[in-house]
Amino acid sequence: MRVVIAEDSVLLREGLTRLLTDLGHDVVAGVGDAEALLKTVADLGAEQALPDVVVADVRMPPTHTDEGVRAAVRLRREYPGIGVLVLSQYVEEQYATELLAGSSRGVGYLLKDRVAEVREFVDAVVRVARGGTALDPEVVAQLLGRSRKQDALAGLTPREREVLGLMAEGRTNSAIARQLVVSDGAVEKHVSNIFLKLGLSPSDGDHRRVLAVLTYLNS
């Protein structure tokens, strides 16, 4: 897996680089601001050597407001084949919603505290690099909580909402079953009901799991 890391904290950037490198991944570049991130990816593209995934802080120089997430959104638009995983100190709903708008492939939003859980973090980076989704549980909780008054949620039971939240975190049906202490069959039934109630047909393919959450965000 080829990775570009954009993080203005040198200690965190070097720590992420060491972590991923030790596990056999190739960190092809590490930069400290959004402008350098965009230039680096463009240069790699010109060399036909684009990364599989970019890990970027939401807030970076010069203003430390939204440079990182703006760069992430731009990369998703200009290089749809690159996975983008953003890191944040806390949940910023506006940025999360903007990042998740459009295609559901290869996107993640994690809180920096999650980086301390090494296995989960690396799994999330790999999942995003492969075109999957990785959303922090707190991100999911806030985004779904904000949307509870939307008509799209009216038909979901409390258990289906719980399953939907775990789906959005990128968990498999088996993982959801273990978390909720129910059978795999029960989870499959809940997932099917969620798809049905949200009008997501089998033709939407494997990404129905993410589209189920994006239905709320875009309603």
ROLUMFI-574452 format. One record per residue (C-alpha): x, y, z; residue number from 0. Coordinates in pm, 1 decimal. Layout:
N
+----------+----------+----------+------+
:        X :        Y :        Z : resi :
+----------+----------+----------+------+
:        X :        Y :        Z :  NUM :
...
+----------+----------+----------+------+
//
This chain:
219
+----------+----------+----------+------+
:        X :        Y :        Z : resi :
+----------+----------+----------+------+
:      0.0 :      0.0 :      0.0 :    0 :
:    138.3 :    341.4 :   -102.7 :    1 :
:     55.9 :    621.4 :    141.2 :    2 :
:     93.2 :    998.8 :    153.5 :    3 :
:     62.5 :   1157.8 :    499.7 :    4 :
:    -32.8 :   1523.9 :    547.3 :    5 :
:      1.8 :   1632.4 :    910.8 :    6 :
:    156.7 :   1952.6 :   1045.6 :    7 :
:    261.3 :   1791.0 :   1374.9 :    8 :
:    604.6 :   1649.3 :   1300.3 :    9 :
:    582.8 :   1401.8 :   1587.4 :   10 :
:    247.8 :   1262.1 :   1472.0 :   11 :
:    353.9 :   1257.8 :   1106.7 :   12 :
:    671.6 :   1068.1 :   1186.4 :   13 :
:    484.6 :    837.8 :   1421.0 :   14 :
:    229.2 :    747.0 :   1152.8 :   15 :
:    507.5 :    697.0 :    901.9 :   16 :
:    695.7 :    462.7 :   1133.2 :   17 :
:    380.0 :    272.6 :   1223.2 :   18 :
:    279.7 :    208.0 :    862.3 :   19 :
:    635.0 :    140.1 :    745.9 :   20 :
:    693.4 :   -115.7 :   1020.5 :   21 :
:    385.4 :   -301.6 :    896.6 :   22 :
:    521.6 :   -322.3 :    544.7 :   23 :
:    348.0 :    -28.2 :    380.3 :   24 :
:    522.6 :    233.1 :    166.4 :   25 :
:    489.3 :    591.4 :    287.8 :   26 :
:    593.4 :    771.6 :    -28.9 :   27 :
:    567.4 :   1124.1 :    113.8 :   28 :
:    501.1 :   1315.4 :    433.9 :   29 :
:    404.3 :   1683.6 :    420.8 :   30 :
:    300.6 :   1951.7 :    667.5 :   31 :
:     40.2 :   2160.6 :    486.9 :   32 :
:   -243.6 :   2132.0 :    235.9 :   33 :
:    -63.5 :   2308.5 :    -48.4 :   34 :
:    226.8 :   2066.8 :    -22.6 :   35 :
:    -19.9 :   1776.6 :    -17.6 :   36 :
:   -187.5 :   1883.7 :   -340.5 :   37 :
:    147.1 :   1947.0 :   -510.9 :   38 :
:    287.8 :   1613.8 :   -396.1 :   39 :
:     -8.6 :   1417.0 :   -529.5 :   40 :
:      1.5 :   1610.2 :   -857.0 :   41 :
:    374.1 :   1535.0 :   -895.1 :   42 :
:    317.3 :   1167.5 :   -821.0 :   43 :
:     36.9 :   1163.2 :  -1075.5 :   44 :
:    263.9 :   1311.3 :  -1338.2 :   45 :
:    505.3 :   1024.3 :  -1267.8 :   46 :
:    224.3 :    767.6 :  -1294.8 :   47 :
:    290.5 :    681.3 :   -930.3 :   48 :
:    -22.2 :    793.4 :   -743.2 :   49 :
:    -63.2 :    671.1 :   -385.0 :   50 :
:   -334.5 :    426.8 :   -285.2 :   51 :
:   -444.2 :    644.5 :      5.2 :   52 :
:   -388.1 :    987.2 :    158.7 :   53 :
:   -405.7 :   1038.2 :    535.0 :   54 :
:   -465.4 :   1405.9 :    611.1 :   55 :
:   -533.0 :   1624.3 :    913.3 :   56 :
:   -851.4 :   1832.9 :    888.1 :   57 :
:   -679.9 :   2148.9 :   1014.3 :   58 :
:   -342.5 :   2250.6 :    873.4 :   59 :
:   -137.4 :   2567.2 :    809.5 :   60 :
:   -157.7 :   2849.0 :    741.4 :   61 :
:   -487.3 :   2921.4 :    922.5 :   62 :
:   -541.5 :   2583.7 :   1091.0 :   63 :
:   -911.4 :   2590.3 :   1002.9 :   64 :
:  -1022.4 :   2374.3 :    710.2 :   65 :
:   -723.2 :   2354.3 :    475.5 :   66 :
:   -680.5 :   1981.7 :    521.2 :   67 :
:  -1038.3 :   1880.1 :    456.2 :   68 :
:  -1063.4 :   2119.4 :    160.3 :   69 :
:   -760.4 :   1952.2 :      9.4 :   70 :
:   -914.2 :   1610.6 :     82.2 :   71 :
:  -1237.9 :   1705.0 :    -93.6 :   72 :
:  -1041.9 :   1834.2 :   -392.2 :   73 :
:   -836.2 :   1514.2 :   -411.2 :   74 :
:  -1153.4 :   1303.9 :   -406.0 :   75 :
:  -1285.8 :   1508.6 :   -696.4 :   76 :
:   -966.6 :   1513.4 :   -905.0 :   77 :
:   -831.2 :   1167.5 :   -820.0 :   78 :
:  -1131.1 :    941.3 :   -750.3 :   79 :
:   -907.8 :    635.6 :   -745.5 :   80 :
:   -720.5 :    754.4 :   -435.5 :   81 :
:   -859.6 :    671.4 :    -93.1 :   82 :
:   -877.8 :    967.3 :    146.4 :   83 :
:   -876.5 :    929.8 :    525.0 :   84 :
:   -896.6 :   1248.2 :    732.3 :   85 :
:   -806.3 :   1283.2 :   1098.6 :   86 :
:   -957.9 :   1534.7 :   1337.6 :   87 :
:   -939.6 :   1626.7 :   1705.5 :   88 :
:  -1317.7 :   1624.5 :   1727.5 :   89 :
:  -1622.6 :   1571.9 :   1508.8 :   90 :
:  -1688.4 :   1861.4 :   1271.2 :   91 :
:  -2020.7 :   1780.3 :   1107.7 :   92 :
:  -1993.9 :   2025.5 :    820.4 :   93 :
:  -1657.6 :   1889.0 :    710.9 :   94 :
:  -1762.3 :   1526.6 :    756.5 :   95 :
:  -2075.4 :   1581.3 :    548.9 :   96 :
:  -1882.1 :   1755.8 :    270.0 :   97 :
:  -1621.6 :   1481.0 :    260.5 :   98 :
:  -1886.5 :   1209.2 :    242.8 :   99 :
:  -2094.2 :   1379.0 :    -25.3 :  100 :
:  -2088.0 :   1217.4 :   -367.4 :  101 :
:  -1907.3 :    888.5 :   -416.0 :  102 :
:  -1893.7 :    651.5 :   -120.1 :  103 :
:  -1574.7 :    479.5 :   -231.5 :  104 :
:  -1246.4 :    514.0 :    -47.5 :  105 :
:  -1328.3 :    763.9 :    225.4 :  106 :
:  -1269.8 :    780.6 :    598.9 :  107 :
:  -1309.2 :   1021.4 :    889.4 :  108 :
:  -1147.1 :    926.6 :   1220.4 :  109 :
:  -1080.1 :   1108.9 :   1543.9 :  110 :
:   -711.5 :   1133.0 :   1630.8 :  111 :
:   -770.0 :    940.0 :   1952.4 :  112 :
:   -840.6 :    640.9 :   1730.0 :  113 :
:   -480.5 :    648.9 :   1605.1 :  114 :
:   -376.1 :    522.0 :   1948.5 :  115 :
:   -566.4 :    201.6 :   1871.4 :  116 :
:   -300.7 :     86.0 :   1628.9 :  117 :
:   -472.8 :   -219.9 :   1486.1 :  118 :
:   -801.8 :    -40.7 :   1422.0 :  119 :
:   -624.5 :    255.5 :   1265.2 :  120 :
:   -415.1 :     48.4 :   1025.6 :  121 :
:   -719.7 :   -160.9 :    934.3 :  122 :
:   -904.6 :    162.3 :    855.4 :  123 :
:   -622.9 :    292.1 :    632.7 :  124 :
:   -610.6 :    -35.9 :    441.9 :  125 :
:   -990.2 :    -45.6 :    405.4 :  126 :
:  -1001.2 :    306.7 :    263.6 :  127 :
:   -709.0 :    232.8 :     30.2 :  128 :
:   -908.0 :    -60.1 :   -108.0 :  129 :
:  -1212.5 :    154.1 :   -178.3 :  130 :
:  -1396.1 :     94.0 :    147.6 :  131 :
:  -1519.3 :    328.0 :    417.8 :  132 :
:  -1400.6 :    399.9 :    771.5 :  133 :
:  -1604.5 :    630.7 :    993.3 :  134 :
:  -1535.1 :    690.4 :   1359.6 :  135 :
:  -1823.2 :    574.9 :   1583.3 :  136 :
:  -1856.1 :    927.1 :   1724.5 :  137 :
:  -1878.2 :   1071.3 :   1372.9 :  138 :
:  -2155.9 :    828.7 :   1289.3 :  139 :
:  -2338.1 :    898.8 :   1614.9 :  140 :
:  -2337.6 :   1275.1 :   1560.9 :  141 :
:  -2432.1 :   1262.3 :   1194.1 :  142 :
:  -2713.0 :   1016.6 :   1253.8 :  143 :
:  -2823.1 :   1208.2 :   1562.4 :  144 :
:  -2847.6 :   1527.4 :   1361.1 :  145 :
:  -3058.9 :   1348.3 :   1103.4 :  146 :
:  -3305.8 :   1175.1 :   1332.8 :  147 :
:  -3581.6 :   1414.2 :   1242.4 :  148 :
:  -3548.5 :   1339.8 :    874.7 :  149 :
:  -3830.4 :   1140.2 :    714.2 :  150 :
:  -3577.5 :    884.0 :    592.5 :  151 :
:  -3536.2 :    758.1 :    947.7 :  152 :
:  -3902.7 :    740.5 :   1029.5 :  153 :
:  -3940.3 :    378.5 :    929.2 :  154 :
:  -3628.8 :    242.9 :   1101.5 :  155 :
:  -3651.5 :     65.2 :   1433.7 :  156 :
:  -3404.9 :    150.7 :   1712.8 :  157 :
:  -3217.4 :   -173.7 :   1644.8 :  158 :
:  -3196.0 :    -95.5 :   1272.4 :  159 :
:  -3050.5 :    246.5 :   1355.3 :  160 :
:  -2794.6 :     77.1 :   1576.4 :  161 :
:  -2702.1 :   -165.9 :   1300.4 :  162 :
:  -2679.9 :    121.6 :   1052.7 :  163 :
:  -2435.5 :    305.5 :   1275.8 :  164 :
:  -2210.6 :      1.0 :   1298.5 :  165 :
:  -2235.6 :    -51.0 :    922.3 :  166 :
:  -2116.9 :    303.9 :    865.7 :  167 :
:  -1810.2 :    238.1 :   1078.7 :  168 :
:  -1712.0 :    -17.9 :    816.7 :  169 :
:  -1794.6 :   -327.7 :   1021.2 :  170 :
:  -1892.3 :   -653.0 :    854.4 :  171 :
:  -2215.2 :   -833.5 :    936.9 :  172 :
:  -2022.5 :  -1082.1 :   1149.6 :  173 :
:  -1854.7 :   -802.7 :   1344.8 :  174 :
:  -2191.2 :   -635.3 :   1400.4 :  175 :
:  -2334.9 :   -964.9 :   1524.6 :  176 :
:  -2052.3 :   -999.9 :   1776.5 :  177 :
:  -2094.8 :   -639.6 :   1892.9 :  178 :
:  -2471.1 :   -676.6 :   1943.2 :  179 :
:  -2449.6 :  -1036.9 :   2064.6 :  180 :
:  -2696.0 :  -1164.3 :   1803.8 :  181 :
:  -2676.1 :  -1414.5 :   1520.5 :  182 :
:  -2536.4 :  -1336.4 :   1176.9 :  183 :
:  -2879.1 :  -1415.9 :   1036.0 :  184 :
:  -3042.5 :  -1154.4 :   1257.0 :  185 :
:  -2798.9 :   -891.1 :   1135.9 :  186 :
:  -2854.8 :   -987.2 :    771.9 :  187 :
:  -3227.7 :   -943.1 :    825.2 :  188 :
:  -3179.6 :   -598.3 :    980.4 :  189 :
:  -2948.6 :   -492.3 :    696.5 :  190 :
:  -3197.8 :   -610.6 :    434.1 :  191 :
:  -3475.8 :   -416.4 :    608.8 :  192 :
:  -3261.1 :   -102.0 :    617.4 :  193 :
:  -3188.9 :   -125.1 :    245.5 :  194 :
:  -3555.9 :   -184.0 :    171.8 :  195 :
:  -3677.8 :    107.8 :    384.4 :  196 :
:  -3420.2 :    344.2 :    233.4 :  197 :
:  -3504.6 :    239.2 :   -121.5 :  198 :
:  -3160.4 :     95.9 :   -196.9 :  199 :
:  -3194.4 :   -178.2 :   -455.1 :  200 :
:  -2950.2 :   -463.6 :   -524.2 :  201 :
:  -2840.9 :   -276.0 :   -837.0 :  202 :
:  -2664.0 :    -26.2 :   -607.9 :  203 :
:  -2410.4 :   -301.0 :   -540.2 :  204 :
:  -2181.1 :   -343.9 :   -242.0 :  205 :
:  -2186.1 :     27.7 :   -164.7 :  206 :
:  -2540.9 :     11.0 :    -34.5 :  207 :
:  -2390.3 :     -9.2 :    313.6 :  208 :
:  -2240.9 :    336.9 :    280.2 :  209 :
:  -2524.9 :    474.6 :     71.3 :  210 :
:  -2754.5 :    388.0 :    359.6 :  211 :
:  -2576.1 :    648.9 :    570.5 :  212 :
:  -2530.7 :    896.9 :    286.9 :  213 :
:  -2906.8 :    888.2 :    231.1 :  214 :
:  -2943.2 :   1067.6 :    564.0 :  215 :
:  -2665.1 :   1313.9 :    500.6 :  216 :
:  -2800.4 :   1415.7 :    162.2 :  217 :
:  -3172.7 :   1418.2 :    249.2 :  218 :
+----------+----------+----------+------+
//
